[in-house]
Amino acid sequence: TISYDSRPAESGNTGWSVFAAASTAAPTYGNERYVGVLDTASTLTVERFHNTDGRDGAGNLSASGLSPGWRHVDLVLDGSGAKLYVDQQLVDVTTQGPALSEVLGESGILQLGKANWGSGEYFTGQLDNLTIYPEALSSVQLGLPAPDSVTITGADDAVELWQNERIELAATVLPDGAEGTVTWSSADEAVATVKNGTVTGHAPGSTSIIATADADPSISTEIPVTVRAISDESIAQRDSDALAIE
């Protein structure tokens, strides 16, 4: 976890506040190997690369529309996952990308206010209170409110769908200000699966779709799901119901 306060210059800032790499060698496009934070007056971009013959930005993070002035930044790196917080608000998250140990190898370098690109691409502004923690801190450890409940919306008290049909669900974590991300899961993936809140029916039967708060895995909720078999009669009934609604 890398935490710091910054006040980027409002103009003329190319902006690398923190830069960690395998060595001091200048990177080449498509073969980058570093984690760097571009911190400008209105945007934050985290580049996390371990590239060979191509640029893979799946592990990158960003935030835009930021207000000029002082801000607090927390970058949490946890294996392939990463989260970016600004002023104790989660602004971006990814579950893909190279682990920090993979980027740095057995040794590495850490630079504040400059990168290895060109002549350095120096940060212009003020940096303060830099702290590097040897672990991936939770949102609660970073000062966000602890979650106390999760609710699922997009359906009533239960979900009914046909085989191969899909339905979109959403999850809300309370209280306001708590980290809002959840992990979705199905109690029986043979019956139905879920990915990012999208439920897909597979086989006739019943299961439950569960949303678990990332900030506290003990906080979760679930909704029952019933998948109905598709037959000639059911298709006819479904088409009839659709016509009746129209």
N, C-alpha and C positions, 0 to 999 in steps of 0.2 A: 504494500500500500504506500503510495506516494502522496503526501499532502503538502500544500503550500498556499500562500496568499500571493496574489499578483495584482499589479496595476499596470497593464500594458499602455504604452504610448498610443495616443489616438490617431497618429499618422506616422508613417515611415518605419513601421515595425514588421520585420520579417519573422520574428517571433518564436524561436525555440526556447522555452523556459527550462525544460528538462530533456536530456538526451542520454540514453544508455545504449552502448553498442559493443560488439565483440572486440573492436580495436579502434584506434584513432584513424584508420585508413578511410579515405573518402569513399563513400558508396557509389556504385554505378547503377543506373536505372535498370530494373529488372533483376538485380542481384543484391538488393538491400538487406541488411541484417541489423536492425536496431529497433528500439522503442523510443519515440520522441513525441513531445507535446508542443504543438504550434499554438501559441497563446497570443491572440491579438485582441484589439479593443472590442470586437463584436462576435468573434468566433473562437472556438476551441476545437482542435483536431488532434487526435491521438493516432499516430502511425505506428503499427506494430508489424514488422516484416521479418520473415526469414525466407527470402525469395531466391529462386534459382531459375534463370531463364524465363522470367515473366513476373508480373506484379500482381500479387494476391492481396486484396484489401479487405478480406472477410473479417480480419481481426481488428479493424480500425474502428474508431469512435469519433463522434463529432457533436458539437452544439453550436447553434447559430442564433442570431438575434439577441446577443448578450448586451447588457448596458455597460458603457464605459465606466471606469472607476475600479475600486478594489473589489476583488472576488476571492472566494475560497474554493480551491480545487482539490478533489480527492480522486485519485486513480487507483482502482483496486484490480490487481492482476491475480487470477486464480486458475492456474493451469491454462487451458485453452480459453477460458472465460475472462471477461473484463467488464468493468462497470466504471462509468464516469459520472461524478457528482459535481455540481456547481452550487455553492451556497446551500449545502445540505439538501439538494434536490437531485434525484437520479435523472440524468438527461439522456443517457444512451447506455446500451448494454449489448454485448455479443457473447455467444457461446463458442465462437470459432476463432482460430488464430494460434500462433505459436506460443508456447510457454516461455516465460522469461528466461528460464534456464537453457532452453533451446536456442534462444536468441544470443545470449551472452556466452554460452559454453562454459568452460572451466574458469575463465577469467573474462573480464570486460572492463569497460570504462564508463564513468558517469560524469557528465558535464552539465553545468548549470549556466543557462544563458547563451549557449551556442551549440551548433551541430557540427557534423563533419562535411556537410555539403559546401561546395564552393569555398569561399573564404571564411565560412563559419556560420553565416546567416544568424547574426547575433540578435538576441532579444533586446528590445528597447523598452525600458520602463523600470518598474520596481518589483523585486521579489523579496518575500519575507517568510519567516516561520516554516522553512522547509523541514519536514520530518519524513523519514523513511522507516516503515515498520516491517519486520521480518515475517509478516503474515498477512493474509487477505482479511481485512477487518470487515465486520458486518455493518449494515447500515445503522443499527442501533449503537454500535461502538463508535460510529462516526458522528453520532448526535441526533439522528433522526428518531422520531417517535417509534416505539415498539408496536407492531401490529397486534390488534386484539380480535379481529374478525375478518373473514373473507365471505363475500356474497357472489353468487353466480347469477348472471342475467342473460337474456336471450331466449328463455323458455319459462314456462310456468313452474309448477312444483316437480314436474317430471318431463322427460323427453321421450317421444315416440317417433320412430322413423323406419323407413323401409331399408332393406338391404341395398347397399351402394348409395343410399341417400346421405346428404350432408346437412349439418346445421351448425350455425356459428354461435358460440357462447362467449361471454366476456366475464371477467372477474374483477371485483373491486375490493381493495384492501383498506380497512379502516383502522385507526382514525386518519383524518386528512393529514398529509405530510409524511405518513409512513411510506416506506418503499412499496410501490404498487405492483411489482413483478411477482408472478406466480409460476409454479411448475404444474403442468397438467399431466394427469395420468388416468388410466382406465383400470378398473378392477379385473376386467377380463377382456384382453385385447382380441380374443377370438370372436367376441360378439361385436365390440366397437372399439375404435381407436380414437385418440384425440391428439392434435398437434396445433399448438398456439391457439387453442380454443375451438378449432374446427373438429367436430365430431363426425366420424364416418361409420355407418352401420355395415357390418360384414356378415354376420350369421344370425339366424333367429335366436332370441334369448334375451336375458336381462343382465345388466351390469350397472356399475356406477362410474360416473366421471368425477374426478376429484381435482380440486384446485388447492394447492398448498402454498402458503406465503413463503417466498424465498428468504425473507428476513428472519423468519421463525418457523421452521418446519413443523412445530407443534400446533400451529394455527392453520386449519384447513376446513373445507366444506365439500359436500358432494351432492350430486343430483342423480336420481335413478334414471336409467336409460333402458328402453325396450325396443328391440329391433324385430320387425315383422318380416316374415318370409314373403318373397315375391312369387306370385303364381298368376296364371291367366285371369283368375277371378279377382285377385287383388289389384292387378293392373287395371282391369275394367272398372273396379270400384274407385280406384284412385282417379282415373280419368273422369268418371261420373261426378266425383266430389269436386274436381277442379272446374268442371262445367257449371255445376250448381253455384259455386262461388262467383264465377264470372257473371 
